[in-house]
């Protein structure tokens, strides 16, 4: 399929919003942000063999490409609005593109997001998405607001996606529930919006819980103690891995795109109400300390556990 036919095929399936003045089809989109709102922008790239197994279904790739970006908006407490898409494809494959759009647009519709532009090119399979959202001035959740004495909270469970990748790398069949978390993570957009005005700091868990919280610790000039026995695990993860490997996956695996946030102890009842309203488990997993820049993983007896590494790094040797 020629490039412009491919673009037209994508445009035919895209919805619209009143704030999209001009969408796909010109040199650039024209968008109208709402008055009195800040624009929040995030971008992530997914590459075959790095962010997803090469045999991953196109619909799952489409879903995940948008989900990881919406997770960044969620971590800022922003409401999603628009996105752009850059697709690098090794060849023209209409069935693959249609499948990709099935997953991508399914998630986009769920969050009221409209695709407004992008680019297509020939090359190794790679997907780059930029998302745009809105937040009221001064209300964005950030990494630099954690305060000594805050509780540290985590949504859902962690370790599942890394567990699936561990099985795949070992040549083992991936547990279905774990693979679903890897292929179709759930961006916690509603939670992020609900935490505005309540959480002091927030981040999404993409590169590993310990590594991501280290960013919060450095940005906020605080320390964070995590209580290993309190880290929430799914039944599927607990059944698939021994306790020590499970802990490694939870603390350093990443790719689950849950939200980790800090909040004053006085907000515990409010956090519990949010968990109930969203029907989403929120678990208290640690405490913010005065040990600037330090993240400690503490065992049940209070001793520190040192993982092999804190999390994923793209350019680590």
C-alpha positions as a printed Julia matrix, in Angstrom:
317×3 Matrix{Float64}:
   0.0     0.0    0.0
   1.44    3.42  -0.96
   2.17    5.75   1.96
  -0.66    8.2    1.26
  -3.18    5.39   0.88
  -1.99    4.1    4.25
  -2.48    7.53   5.83
  -5.95    7.78   4.28
  -6.79    4.33   5.64
  -5.8     5.46   9.13
  -7.69    8.77   8.81
 -10.91    6.96   7.87
 -10.98    5.25  11.26
 -10.18    8.25  13.44
 -12.88   10.11  15.36
 -12.99   13.79  16.18
 -13.36   16.3   19.01
 -14.64   19.85  19.03
 -11.21   21.17  19.94
  -9.58   19.67  16.82
  -9.7    22.52  14.29
  -7.72   20.55  11.68
  -6.66   16.93  12.02
  -5.01   14.38   9.76
  -4.38   15.4    6.15
  -2.38   18.61   6.19
   1.21   19.52   7.07
   0.26   19.93  10.73
  -2.74   19.74  13.02
  -4.49   22.79  14.43
  -5.75   22.34  17.99
  -7.61   24.55  20.44
  -6.59   24.02  24.1
  -9.27   25.04  26.62
  -8.89   28.42  28.25
  -7.18   28.44  31.64
  -5.59   25.01  31.29
  -1.96   23.97  30.99
  -1.02   21.65  28.13
   0.75   18.46  29.25
   2.77   16.58  26.59
   4.44   13.16  26.77
   6.12   10.9   24.21
   7.31    7.29  24.23
   8.75    4.97  21.59
   8.23    1.21  21.42
  10.67   -0.95  19.44
  10.22   -4.58  18.44
  12.34   -6.93  20.56
  12.92   -4.24  23.2
   9.48   -3.22  24.44
   7.5    -6.19  23.12
   8.29   -9.67  21.75
   8.49   -9.64  17.96
   5.56  -12.07  17.68
   3.2    -9.79  19.65
  -0.21   -9.35  17.99
  -0.56   -6.01  16.17
  -3.65   -5.08  18.2
  -1.69   -5.5   21.41
   1.16   -3.36  20.05
  -1.32   -0.64  19.15
  -2.92   -0.74  22.6
   0.4    -0.66  24.45
   1.87    2.12  22.3
  -0.91    4.43  23.45
  -1.23    3.01  26.97
   2.34    3.76  28.02
   1.9     7.37  26.97
  -1.47    7.77  28.68
   0.23    6.42  31.8
   2.6     9.4   31.72
  -0.36   11.77  31.57
  -1.98    9.86  34.44
   1.16   10.33  36.53
   0.8    14.09  36.02
  -2.92   14.12  36.87
  -3.74   15.27  33.33
  -6.88   14.57  31.3
  -5.96   13.13  27.85
  -7.14   14.85  24.67
  -5.04   14.31  21.52
  -2.21   12.18  20.19
   0.09   11.82  17.21
   1.5     8.58  15.84
   4.76    7.8   14.02
   4.89    4.33  12.48
   8.01    2.68  11.09
   7.07   -0.51   9.2
   9.32   -3.02   7.43
   6.75   -3.33   4.62
   3.22   -2.52   3.5
   0.81   -4.83   5.35
  -2.78   -3.64   5.49
  -3.89   -6.5    7.74
  -1.19   -5.6   10.27
  -2.1    -1.9   10.19
  -5.8    -2.67  10.6
  -5.03   -4.91  13.57
  -2.76   -2.27  15.09
  -5.51    0.34  14.76
  -8.03   -2.01  16.39
  -6.02   -1.96  19.63
  -4.84    1.64  19.39
  -8.25    3.16  18.68
 -10.06    0.93  21.18
  -8.01    2.46  23.98
  -8.19    5.94  22.43
 -12.0     5.83  22.44
 -12.03    4.68  26.05
 -10.22    7.88  27.08
 -11.7    10.29  24.54
  -8.38   10.68  22.73
  -8.28   11.68  19.06
  -5.39   10.93  16.7
  -4.58   14.23  14.97
  -1.46   13.51  12.89
   1.86   11.75  12.63
   4.16   10.07  10.13
   4.72    6.75   8.36
   8.03    5.44   7.05
   9.75    2.21   5.99
  12.16    0.68   8.49
  12.39   -1.69  11.47
   9.11   -2.01  13.37
   8.9     0.96  15.72
   6.02    2.99  17.12
   6.31    6.49  18.55
   3.3     8.21  20.13
   2.97   11.72  21.54
  -0.01   12.47  23.78
  -1.44   15.8   24.87
  -3.62   16.46  27.89
  -4.84   19.24  30.15
  -4.44   20.12  33.8
  -5.36   23.21  35.77
  -2.47   25.6   36.47
  -0.55   24.61  39.58
  -2.43   21.31  39.91
  -0.16   18.91  38.03
   1.21   15.95  39.96
   5.0    16.06  39.91
   8.0    14.12  41.15
   9.4    16.9   43.32
   6.67   17.28  45.94
   7.23   14.33  48.29
   7.52   15.33  51.95
   9.2    13.63  54.88
   6.61   11.56  56.73
   4.43   10.94  53.65
   3.0     7.49  53.02
   4.07    5.8   49.78
   1.19    4.19  47.88
   1.02    1.86  44.87
  -1.91    1.04  42.61
  -2.71   -2.49  41.49
   0.11   -5.01  41.49
   3.65   -4.96  40.09
   5.95   -7.58  38.62
   3.49   -9.21  36.21
   4.81   -7.76  32.95
   8.43   -8.43  33.94
   7.41  -11.95  34.89
   6.03  -12.53  31.4
   9.23  -11.19  29.83
  11.34  -13.4   32.1
   9.41  -16.45  30.92
   9.74  -15.36  27.27
  13.49  -14.77  27.56
  13.85  -18.23  29.07
  12.0   -19.8   26.16
   9.09  -20.78  28.4
   5.37  -20.34  27.68
   4.15  -17.07  29.15
   1.44  -17.33  31.81
  -1.69  -15.88  30.2
  -2.48  -13.43  32.99
   1.11  -12.17  33.08
   1.28  -11.78  29.32
  -1.95   -9.79  29.35
  -0.33   -7.31  31.74
   2.67   -7.07  29.41
   0.66   -6.68  26.21
  -2.23   -4.54  27.45
  -1.31   -2.45  30.49
  -4.06   -0.31  31.98
  -3.18    3.39  32.18
  -4.49    4.68  35.53
  -5.92    7.91  34.11
  -8.9     8.1   36.46
  -6.65    7.55  39.47
  -4.22   10.27  38.38
  -7.05   12.78  38.05
  -8.48   11.75  41.42
  -5.11   12.3   43.12
  -4.88   15.96  42.07
  -4.86   18.05  45.24
  -4.27   14.98  47.42
  -0.94   13.4   46.39
   2.3    15.27  47.06
   4.27   13.43  44.35
   3.52   10.8   41.71
   5.25    8.68  39.07
   4.26    5.73  36.89
   6.12    2.45  37.25
   7.73    1.86  33.88
  11.41    1.08  34.51
  11.07   -0.63  37.89
   9.58    0.43  41.22
  12.91    1.09  42.97
  14.39    2.94  39.99
  11.31    5.08  39.42
  11.01    6.0   43.1
  14.67    6.98  43.05
  13.66    9.72  40.6
  11.1    10.95  43.14
  13.63   10.81  45.95
  16.18   12.85  44.01
  13.66   15.37  42.68
  12.11   15.86  46.13
  15.41   15.7   48.06
  14.02   13.0   50.34
  14.57    9.32  51.05
  12.09    6.47  50.61
  11.83    3.26  52.61
   9.88    0.48  50.9
   8.59   -2.44  52.95
   9.13   -5.53  50.79
   6.47   -7.7   52.49
   3.85   -5.05  51.62
   4.52   -5.0   47.86
   1.31   -6.27  46.23
   1.57   -9.3   43.94
  -0.99  -10.95  41.7
  -1.94  -14.57  42.23
  -0.5   -15.37  38.8
   2.91  -13.96  39.71
   2.98  -15.73  43.07
   2.17  -19.05  41.42
   4.73  -18.66  38.63
   7.81  -17.63  40.62
   9.56  -18.45  43.88
   9.43  -15.78  46.59
  12.87  -14.22  45.99
  12.42  -14.02  42.22
   8.93  -12.62  42.72
  10.36   -9.87  44.91
  12.99   -9.03  42.3
  10.33   -8.72  39.63
   8.12   -6.55  41.83
  10.89   -4.22  42.94
  12.86   -3.86  39.71
  10.87   -5.32  36.8
   8.8    -2.39  35.58
   6.5    -2.24  32.55
   3.3    -2.54  34.63
   2.46    1.18  34.38
   0.89    1.4   37.8
   1.01    4.7   39.69
   3.18    5.14  42.76
   2.49    8.26  44.81
   3.16    9.87  48.16
   0.53   11.5   50.36
   0.29   12.8   53.94
  -0.74   10.29  56.59
  -3.84   12.41  57.19
  -5.0    11.48  53.68
  -5.32    7.75  54.32
  -9.13    7.85  54.53
  -9.3     9.87  51.31
  -7.03    7.38  49.53
  -9.25    4.54  50.76
 -12.31    6.31  49.34
 -10.62    6.7   45.95
  -9.7     3.01  45.96
 -13.31    2.1   46.69
 -14.77    4.48  44.1
 -12.42    3.28  41.34
 -12.53   -0.35  42.49
  -8.75   -0.31  42.31
  -6.49   -1.65  45.07
  -4.21    1.03  46.54
  -1.56   -0.38  48.87
   0.58    1.52  51.37
   4.1     0.22  50.72
   6.46    2.6   52.46
   7.41    5.91  54.01
   9.2     9.06  52.91
  12.29    9.75  55.04
  14.89   12.49  55.4
  17.7    10.41  53.83
  17.99   12.57  50.7
  18.1    10.62  47.43
  18.13    7.19  49.11
  15.66    4.37  48.37
  15.86    1.38  50.71
  14.1    -1.95  50.29
  13.45   -3.33  53.76
  12.74   -6.94  54.68
  10.27   -7.91  57.4
  13.01   -7.81  60.04
  14.07   -4.3   59.02
  17.27   -5.32  57.24
  17.96   -3.84  53.83
  17.65   -5.98  50.72
  19.85   -5.02  47.78
  18.46   -6.12  44.39
  20.83   -7.02  41.52
  19.81   -3.74  39.87
  17.25   -1.02  40.61
  15.47   -1.24  37.26
  15.75   -1.13  33.48
  18.2     1.2   31.75
  18.21    1.46  27.95
  21.88    2.35  27.59
  23.37    0.38  30.47
  26.4    -1.64  29.51
